[in-house]
Amino acid sequence: MVLSTVLTVASTLYWVTMALLLFRSVRAVPTLQAPRAPPPSRWPRVSLIMPARDEERSLEPALRSKLRDTYPELELVLVDDRSTDGTGAVADAFARTESRLQVVHVEHLPEGWLGKVHAMQRGLERASGEWVLFSDADIHLAPGLLERVLAHAEHEGLDHVCILPTVTCSGALLQATLTSFFRMICTGGRLWAVSDPSSSAAIGIGAFNLVRRSALERTPGLEWLKMEIGDDVALGVMLKRSGARQAVLNGRSEVSLEFYPSLRALTRALEKNGASVPFPVLFFGNLFLVVLECGLLAGVLSGHGPLRLLAVGTWAVASGVTLGLSRWLGFPRWPAWIPFLGVLPLAWAMVRSGVLALVRGGVLWRGTYYPTSTVRAGSRMRL
């Protein structure tokens, strides 16, 4: 009875905190339809840089969506990072008929670099824009998006704009996992404080990282992040520490991608995180998270009337949090019925990544092996 009470109360406090944090994020983060700033007197040149590795399946429709944008000063730089499929051929075919598109082929990865960060650097070297948009190769952008975002950024004097994407996927368990993942981003990332220059809160999103080039030049540069696994968030942290003004927007239906095709694919993608922190921290951190998310079940099953009532009320709060997030981001709403379901495969994938890092002595990412000592030495998120 004591254990059930402790678990239920802890879970109640956790989910009430989640509700408050999500409410703050929703209030502070506008949708893309909200900012309607006047156009600038001159449209600045934008370079859209897309790192791509083995993206043959998703590249063509995503690239077509970006090429449909009518932004008047847009260049696109696609960096084919040692792909083993037809990614390079698809990109080259587009480049032959589209003058705005340049393709950079990376054949060899220099020692001491992660593949994606190196591809971003190669794209930056080719880019000529006053603004640089780092966007994953499988991202779809709605027509007219860049004009609205650039007008907003110039009007507000921003240096870095991130956009939360709408993400689609197939499979019930994968959808629940996706919802839990974004809930943690929207609550743990302190989105409400990102635009506050006095706050340390910072964000970076691989789907849409728009950076003023002069602000990027005030930082140590991408070379400083060359061994950072979480390159998108680390980019935002680096910019914020250098004095860049940041903002985050909700890109529901304007910025989108298809999530991993299966839960297995997501699990494999998360393998790269296993060497980032010591295994005990990874294991017990995820165990603690599962206990907080699922602790309400102890009260439901306890048979004790008041405790069961508290647990049912907590379940209702958790469902409300999940439903609110799903409506806000345009995600499927059914996970609200079992709001803690998605954390289970997510925690399993993270613990599995730690076990593999222990066994391998490092991580295998984008076809290259990195020892644990090298990964941790290159991590900037801890500094």
N, C-alpha and C positions, 0 to 999 in steps of 0.2 A: 504493500500500500504506500509506503514512504517513497519507494522508487518511482512508482506510477505518478505520485503527486509531484515529485521533483521534475520528472520528464514533461509532464503536462504543463506545469507552470512555466518551465523554461521555454517550451514551445510556444506558449501563449505570448510571453514577452517578446520572443523572436518575431512572430508573425505580426504583432501589433507594431513593432519597430519597422518591419518591412512595409506595412501600410503607410506609416507616416513618411518614410523615406521616399516611397514611390509617389505619394501625393506631392511632396516637394519637387520632385523631378518633373512631374507632369505640369505643374504650375510654372516652372521656370523655363522649360524647353518648348519653344514655339514650333508649330508645324511649318512646313515650307509654304503653306498657303497664307500664313499670317504675315510674314515680313513682305511688305509691298513698298520697298524704298524706290525713290525716283532713280531713273538711269543716270549713270555718271556722264559727265560732259564728253568723256572719251572712254571707249571700252578698252581695258588693258588686255594685253595678249595673255592667253592661258595655254599652258602646256600640260596636256593630259598624259601622264606616264603610267603605263600598264605593264607591270612585271607578269610574265606568263610562263608557266612550265607545265607541259602536258595538259593543255586546255583545249585540245582539238574538239571535244564534244560540246563545250559550252561557248567557245570563242566567237563563232560566226554570229549567232543572234545577239550576243552582248556587244560585239563590235559594231554591228549595224545600228543598234540603239544609240551608241555614242556618236556615230557618224551622222545620225539624223538631227543632232542638235544644231540649231541655227546660230549659235554664238558667232559673232562676226570675226573675232580674232582668236581662233582656236587651231592649235596644232596637236596632233596625237603622236605619241612615241610608244610603240609597243616593243618590249624587250623580251625576246625569246630566250629564256634561261635554260639552255642545254636540254631542250625538250627531246623526248625519245619517240614522240608520236608526230602527227601532222600539224602541230601548232605553227611551226615556222612557215610551212607551205600555205596554210590558210591566211596567215598574216601577209605574206608576200603577194598573194593573189589580190587581196584588198588594196595593197599599196600600189599595184600597177594601174589601178583605175581611180585612186583617191589621192590627190596631191597633198592633202593635209596630213596624211599618215606616213610616218617613217618607221621602219623596222630595224631593230638592232639585234643581231644574233650573237649570243654569248656561247662560245665553244668551250672555254676553260674557266674554272673558278679559281681566283687567286687564293693562296693560303691565308687563313686568318679572317675570311669573310663568310658570312652566311649567304646562301644563294640569292634569296629575295632582296636583302639589303644591297648586295652588289648589283643586282639588276636595277634597283631603284637609282643607285649611283650612276650607272651607265646611262640610264634614261635622262637623268638630270644633266649629265655632261652634254647630251645632244639637244636638250630643251633650250628654247630662247625666250620663254614667257616671263612676264613680270609676276605672274602667279603660276604656281605649279600644283596640279591636282594629281596626287597619288591615288590610284583606284585599281583594285584588283581586276584581272582580265575578265572575270565572269560577271561583273556588275553591269546592270542595265540602268541607263539614265533616261528620264523622260525628256522629250523635246522642250526647249525653253528653260530647263532647269538652271543652266549655268548663268543665264542672264539674270534670273531672279536672285540667285545666290551671290553673284558678283556685285550686283547693285546693292544688296543688303550689306555685304562686307565693306564696300567702299563707303557707303553712307555711315556705317557705324564705326569706321576706322579700325576694322578687325585685321588681324594678321593670320589667323588660323581658324578655319571653319570645318567642323566635322558633322556628318549627317548619319543618323541612325537609319539603317535600311529596313525595308520590309523583306522578310526572308520566307521563302516557301520551301516545303519539303514534303516527302511522302512517307507514310508509315506513322502509326499512332505514337509509338514510343519515341521516335525521333522528334515528332512535333512537341511532345511533352518535354523532352530534353532541351530543345531549342528555346521553349518558353522559359524554363528555369534558368538557362544560361543568360538570356537577355534580362531577366528580372534581377539577376546579380549585378549585371553591368549597370542597370538603371538605378539601383539602390546603393551598391558598394562603390560606384564610381563618383558619387557626390556630384551628379550632373548639375544640380542647382547652383554650385559654387564655381563651376568652370570659368564663367565669364567675370568672376571677381578677381581683379589683379592682386589683391592682398591675400588670396587663398592659394594654398598649394595644390588644390584640386586641378587636375589636368586630364585631358582625354585625347585619344587618337583612335581612328576607326579606319581599318584597311579598305572598307568600301568607298570611303570618301574623305580624304585628307587634303583640303585645299589650303595651300600655304603661300603667303606673300614671300616672294623670293628674297627681298631685302631682309625680312625677318629671319629666314633660314640662314642667310649669310652672317647673321649675328650669333649664330650657334656654333658649337664645335663641328657641325656638319654630319653627314651620314656616315662618314668614316668612324666617328665616335660610337656609332650604333652597330658597327659591322658584325659584332657577335651577339647582338641582343635578340633573343628568341621572340619576345613580344615587341617587335619593331614598330607596330602602329601606335601602341600606347606610349612606348618610349619616345617616339618622335614628338608626341604631344607634351610629354614631360620635359623634354629638352627645350622645346620652344617656350613653354611657360616659364622655365627657369631663366631663360634669356630675355624675358620681358615681353614676349609676344602676347597680344590680346586675343583671347580665344572665345569661341562660341560653339554651341552644339545645337543642331536642329533635328526635328523629327521628320524623316523623309518618307513617311508612309505613302506608298504607291508612286513615289517619284524616284527613289533609289531602291533598287531591288536586286535580288539574286536568288538562285535556287541553291538551297543549302546542300550539304553533302547528300549523295544519293542514297545512303543507308547509314544505319547506326554503326555498322562495322567501319565504314569509311571515316566517320567522325572519330571513332576510337583510334584509328590508325593515325589520323591527323594530329591528335593530341599527344602522340608519343613524343613529340619534340619537347614537351614541357617537363618531362620526367627528370632531367638533370638540373633544372633551374634552382631547385631548393633541396635541402637534405631530405632524405626519405622519411624520417620520423615526423618532420614538419608536414610533409605532404600527406602522410597517412593519417595522422591524428587530426589534422586540420579538416580533412574530408570526412572523417568519422564524426567529428564534432558537428559539422554541418548537417550530416544525415540525421543525427540525434535531434538537433533543433527542429529540422523540418518535419520529421516523422514522429516526434515525441508525443504529439497529441493523440496518437493511436493508443498509447498506454492508458490514457484517460477513457477513451472510447471503450476499451476492452476491460476496464477495471471492475465494472459492476457496481461501483460506488456512485450514487445518484448525483451529488453536487460536482464531483470530479468529472463525471461523464458529461454533465451539462456544460462545464467549462471547456471540455475538449470539443464538444459539438460547436460551441460558440467560436472557438479558435479555428475550427475547420471552416466555418462560415467566413471568418475574416480572411483566412488564407485563400479561399475561393474568390472572395471579392478582390483581393490583391491581384490574383492571376487573371481574373476576368478584365479588370481595369487595364492591366498591362496589355493584354491581347487586343482589346478594342483600340487602345491608343496606338499600337504599332501595326495593327492590321493582321494579327496572327489568328490562327484557329482558336475558337473559344472553348472547345470541349475540355482541354486540360484543367480548366477551373474546377471541374468536378473532383479531380484527384490532384490537388495543387502541388503535392510533394513528390509525385511520381517521377518527374523528370530529373530530380537530383540524384536518384539512385544510379542510372547508367552514367551520368556525368561524373559522379564520385568514383565509380568503378573504373572509368576510362583514365582518370587522373592517377589513381593508385596503381593501375596497370602500367602506366607510363613510367612511374617511379620504379616499379619492379624491373621493368625492361632496362632502365638506365643503370640499375645496380648490376644486372646480369651482364650487360654489354660494356659497362664502364663508360657509357656516354650515350649519345643519341644519333640516330640515322635520320637525316632530314634532307629532302630533295636530292637523294642519291649520294650524299656525302656524310661521312662519319665524323662526329665531333666529340672528343673526350669530355667527361664531366668537368674536369678542372678548367678546360678551355672555355666551356660554356659559362661557368660561374665567374671566371675572371673577366669575361667580356660583358657581363650583365650590368646594365646601367640603371635598372629599376630600383636597385637596392641603394644607390648612391645619393 
